[in-house]
Amino acid sequence: MRIAVTGASGLIGGALTTALAADGHEIVRLVRRETAAQDEVRWDPKARALDPGKLKGCSAVVHLAGAGVGDRRWTAARKTELYESRVLGTATVAAAVAAMDTPPSVLLCGTAIGYYGDTADRWVDEDSPAGTGFLAELVRDWEAAAEPAAAAGVRTAFARTGLVVARGGGAWGRLFPLFKAGLGGRLGNGRQFWSFIALQDEIAALRHILDTPALSGPVNLTAPEPLTNREVTAAMGRVLHRPTLAAVPAPVLRVALGEFAGDVLGSQRVRPKRLLESGFTFAYPGIEQAISAALRTG
C-alpha cells in the first residue's frame, strides 16, 4: 500500500515506517520543513495547509505528529502549544483526507489514554467516559478534530496509547539511564497504576488496526495488565540488576513538573478491550518482557 505518515521521525513513527517499508509498503512522509527527498510532502498544521492532491493514491493515512505532552513544564504557553499542535494538526489532516478525490480506506490517529483522566484503581476501557483535567480535555478535542474524515466516510480510528516501553525516546527513554545509574525509584507513593505497552507491541497494534476494517473509533494500546508504579520500579531493578531505593516525593515532582505532575502521580488502569476482542495477541504482555525487549532492540 501507499501510506502517508505524519510524525515519521518520532519514536513510534520511526519504528512504524521502518516496519511498513520492510514489508514493501510505500511511505509518504509529511514534514513541516522544506522537503528533502522524493518521499516527503510538506504540510503546515498551524496554517491548516495540506494539499489533498499530495496524498493521491494513499490507501491509509497515519497521523502521529504533535508536540510532546511530557517534554516540558506545562506553562500557559506550553499548554497552548500542545493544544494547537494536536488539535490543529488533526484537523488539517482530516480536512485534507475528506477533500481527496479518492479518500483512503482508513485514517489512524495516535492519541493518548490521558483521555480517561485519573482513574485511581478503577478499570476503564473504550466505553468509559472522558476524565477531567487539561490532558483529558485535550484528547477529547484532539479526537473530535478528526470528524471531517469520518463524515466523509473514511474509517477513522484513534490509537489511545499508554506509556511506551522503549530506550529510544518517550518517558521510558528518560527512565532507563536513571535506573542504570542506580538512581531509579518510585514516584510519589508508587500506588498509581501505569498502563504500559512494549514498543514492539505498539507497532504491531497500529498495523493490526490498519489491517482490521472492523476497528474504528477509540482503541486502547496498552498491555492487558497494568501495574503500579511501585511494581514497575521493582521490575526495572530486577531486569537491570540495580537497586531501586531512590524515591521522588510528590511535592518535589510538583515543583519540577508543575501541573503535569498531577498526571505523573495520577493512576490509569486501562484495559485494551477492543484490541483483545479483535484478536490481537501481545508478544510482550508482561513488564519484565517489555523491559527486556527494549534493552535488546532499543
N, C-alpha and C positions, 0 to 999 in steps of 0.2 A: 504494500500500500504506500501511498504518498501521505505523509503525516506531518502536519505543521505543529511546532512546539515552541511555546514561549518559556523563558527561564531555562533554556537548554544548557546554560553554563553553570547552573546551580548544582547542589549536591544530588537532588533527586532527578532533575532534568538531565544532568550529565550522564548519570547511570542509566536512565531510561533510553536516551537517544543512542547510547553505545549498544545497549541490548537490542534495540529495534534495528539499528543499522547492521548489526552482526547477523540478523536473520533476513537481511536483504531488503528491508523497507527503505524507501527514500525519505529522508528527513529534510524538512524546510524549517530553518531556524529563524525565528522572529527576534530581531535585535533592535535596540534603541539607538545605537550608534550608526555611523555610515557603514554600509555593507562592505565586507572584505573578501567574500567568497560567493561562488555561484549559488550555494545552497542557502544563502541568507536573504531575508526580506526585512526592510526597515519598517518599524512602526513607532508611534508616539502616543502612549496611553494618556499622557496629560493633555494632549491636543485632540484626543479622541480620533487619531488618524491611523487607519489601516485600510489599504486598498483591497477590497474583496477580490479583485482580479488576480492579485498576487497569490491567492490561496487556491487558484483554479486547479482542479484535479485532486485536491486533498480529500481523502476518504475519512480522515479523522483530524481533529484539532485538539491538542492538549495544552491547557493553559496553566502554567506553574509559576509565572513570574510574579514578583511583588517584593516590597521591602521586608526584611526580616523582622518578625514580630519581637523576638527577644534579643536583637542585636545591640540595642541602645536603651538607655533610660527613657521612660515614657514622659517626656515633656509635652506641653501642649502642641508645640511644633511637630514633634515626632509623631504624635497621635494623628495629626492632620496628614502628615506624610504617609503613614500607614494606611489611613482610610482612603486617601486619593489613589495611592499605588494599587491597592487591592480592588477597590470598587470601580474606579475609572478604567483600570486595566481590563477587568472582566467585562464591563460594559462595552469597551472598544472592541474586544474580540467577539463578543456575542452579536454586536451590530454588524460587524463585517461578515460573520458566518450567515446571519439572516439575510444579508444582501447578496449573497453569492447566487449566480445563475443556477448552479447545481450544488446545493449545500452538502456538507459532509454528512456521513451517517451518524456521527457522534461528536459531541463537544464534551470533553472531560476536563473539569476544573479542579485543581487542587485547592482544598480549603483546610479547615482545622477542627479538631474536637473541642477547641475553645468555645464552639457554639453552645455546648451544654453548661458552661459555667462551672462553678464549684458544686460537685455532686456528693461531696462527703463520702460515705460508704455505700451510697445508693447506686445500684446498677442503672445505666442508661443505654439505650440503643437508638436506632434511626427514627423510631416513633416517638421519642421523648421530645418535649418542648425545649425551646431555646432557654438558656440561663440568663443571668443578669450580669452587668458589668461591661466595660469597654470592649473586651475581646469577643464576648458573645454577641454584642450588637454589631460589631464589625463583621463577623462571619455571616450573620443574618443578612446584612445589606450586601455583602460580597456575593453571596449566592443569589440573592434577588436580582442582582445586576445582569445575570445570565438569561433573564426571562425572554429577551428578544429572540434568542436562538430556539428556546423551547416553543415559543409561539409560532415560529416558522416551521415547526415540525421536526426539528433536529433533536435526536435523543440526547438529553443533557444530564450528565452525572457529576456529582460532587464527591471527590475523594477526601473525606474528613480524616486527616492524618494525625496520628498521635506523635509521641516522641520517637524519632528515628534513631536507632542504634547504629552509629557509623563513626569511623575515626575521621572522615574527611570533611566534616562540617556539622552544622546544626548544634543543638545543645549538647549532645553526647560528644561531639568533637572537642568541646571545651572541658568535658569531664575527664576524658582519658588521660591527658597529661597530668592533671591533679592527682588522680588515683595512682598513676605510675610513680609519681614522686612521693607517694605515701601521705598525701595531703587530703585524700578523699574522705568524705564523711556525710552523715545525714544532713538534710536541710530542714531547719525548724525542728519540730518534734518527730519528723520522719514517718508519721502515720498517714500522710496523704498518699492516695493511690496514683501511681504513674501508669498510664496506658501507653505501652511501648510497641514498636514494631521493628524488626530487623530490616536494614536497607534492602536486602535481597528479597524479602517478602513484600516490601513496599513496591518494588519494581514489578514483581510477579503479579501483585494485586492490581496495579494500574493496567497492566496488559490484560489481565482477566476481565476487567471492566470494559476495556476497549473491545474485547472479543465476545462479550456476553450481551446480546441485544436486550435481554430481559432486565438488565440493570440500568436504572435511571434514577435521578434524584440523589439523595444522600446515601453514601456507602462509607461506613466506618472502616478505616485502615489501622487497626490495632491488633495485637496478639490476643488470643482468646482469654487469657488470664492475667489481668493487670496485677501488679504487685505494689506494696507500699514502698515509699522512698527508703525506708529502713531496710526492707528486704532487697531492694535493688543495690543499695550500698554494700550489704553483706556479700551479694553475688559478685559485684565488681572486685571486692577484696579477695574472694576465693579464686576467681579466674586469673587475676593479675598477681596473686600471691603478695599482697601488700596489706598493711594494717589500715583500718578504717576508723580510727579513733577520733579523728577531727570531726567537728560539727560546726555548722554555721547557724547561730541563733536567729530566730525570726527578726528581732529588732535590727540586727546587722544587715540582713537581707533587705529590709525596708529602706535603710539608709543608702545601701548600694544601688538598689534597683528601683526605688520609688514605687509607683503604683503597680508596676509589673510584678513586684514581689508577691502581691496577692494571688497572682496566677501561679507563680512558682510554688507557693505554700499551699495553694488550693489542691483539691482532690478531684480526680476524674476517673471514675470506674466505668469504663466504656466497653460494651460488648459489640463485636463485629457481626451482628446478627445477619445482615443481608449478604455479606461476603460468604459466611459459612453456609447459609441456606442455598446459595447459588452454586455450591460445590467446590469452592476454593479450599485448597489444602496448604496449611502453613508448613514451610520447610524448617523454620526456626521458631517454634511456638514458645519455648522457654527462655528466660532471661539469660541463663548461662550459655545456651546455644547461640543466642543473638550476639552476646558479647564476644564469644569465641569466633563467630563468623566475621565480625567486624575486625578483629585482630588479624585474621587470615587475609582478608581481602581489602581492608582499608575503608 
